[in-house]
Amino acid sequence: MSSYSADYVFFVQDDAVPDIELIKPQADMQAALLDEDIQLKASFADDFGLRSGTLHLRDSQGLIEDVELFSFEEKQTKLHSHDFSIVLEEYGFVEGDVIAAHYSAIDWHESNGGKGVSKIFFIEIRTEQAK
């Protein structure tokens, strides 16, 4: 054995699913119909690289909309934050409506189930701002 040889130890980690953090809102909220829009923000991270992110909106009737927030052509992006506005008047909401929302993200390693999902949050529609 040569005095110039070295021992190397390699650690292999399994691919993790994308992590999604709610920034705004961080919990359920109420929104007034008089407000122009609802501001949402989330942070997305992945060890292998993010491919796409989606915001899923549902009401008591089912699907409102799935909004693709971003889509990357290369797996270089490992961290991304995204803002989105829900314009209330576009959906025809009335007092008492509740929107269920969550985010999902897919990484570049889909064969290992590379889809992450955020916790769900609810937005209750009111006629006036909660005090």
N, C-alpha and C positions, 0 to 999 in steps of 0.2 A: 504494500500500500504506500502510495506517495504521500509525502508530507504536505503536498499542495491540494489534496483532495478534501472535499467538504461534504458534510451530510446535510441533506435538505429534507424538510418535513413539509408536506402539502396537506392542507385542510380543504376539503370540498364541502361546500354548503349547498343545500337544496335551494332551488329558485323559490323565492317568496312571491306571493301574490301582491299586486299593487296595494299600497296603503293610501287611504283617503282620509283627510282631516277636514272636518267642517270648521270653517273660520267665521262665516256669517250666514245665517244664524248658527249659534252653537247648540241651540235647543229649540223646542217648539216655540212658535211665535203667533202673534195676532197682527193682522194688517187691516188698515181702514180702506174702504172703497174709495175714499177721497184722495188717498195717496196715489201718486202717479205710477209708482212701480215698487217692487220689492227687490232689494239688493241681496244677492247671494254670492258667496265666495267659498271656494274649497281649494285645498292643496293636495296634489297627487305626487306620490313618490314610488319608485320601483328600483330594485337592485339590478335588474337586467335591462331596463329601458322601457319607457312608456310607448305604447302604440296609439291608444285612443282613450278618450274620456267622454262620458255621457251623463246628462242630467235627466232623470226620469220623474215626470210629474203625473200624478193621478188624482182624480176626484172621486166622489161617491159613485159616479156612473162608470168608472173605469179609466181608460186611457185619456189623458189630456194631450200629452206630447212627450216624445223622447227627443232630447236636443243633443246633437253631437257637439261637444264643446271644443274638442281639438282632435287632430289626427296627425301623427308624425310619420314621415316616409322612411326615416332611419332610426335606429335604436340608440341614438346618442343622448336623448333627453331622459334623465333619470328623476328630475324634479320639475314640477310645473304647478303654478297656481292659476286659477281662472275665476273671473268675475262674470256674473250673469244677472240680467234684470228681467223680472216677470212683470209685464205691463198688464195690470189687472183688467183694464177696459177691453183688451183684446179677447178675453175669454168669457165675458158676460157673467161674471160671478155675482151672486147675491149674498146678503147677510146670512151667515150660518154655514156657508160652504166651507169645506175643509179640503185643503190640498195636502196630499202625502207626497213627499219628495225624497229622493235619495240619488246618490251618484254611483256610477260604476266606472271601472278602468280596466283596460286590457293591456298586458305587456307583450313583448315580442317572443315570449316563450309559451305560447298557447298550448302546446302539446302537454304541458304539465298542469293544465288548468289555471293559466295565468290571468284570472279575472278576479278583481277585488271589488267589494261593494261596501259603501259607507253605511253608517247607521241611518235609519229613516227619521225624518223630522216632519212635523205637521205645521201648516199655516192656516189659521182660522181667519175667515173673512168677516170683518165687522163693518157697520155703517160709519162708525166714528172711532177715532184712535183710542186705544185702551189707556186708562189713567194709571 
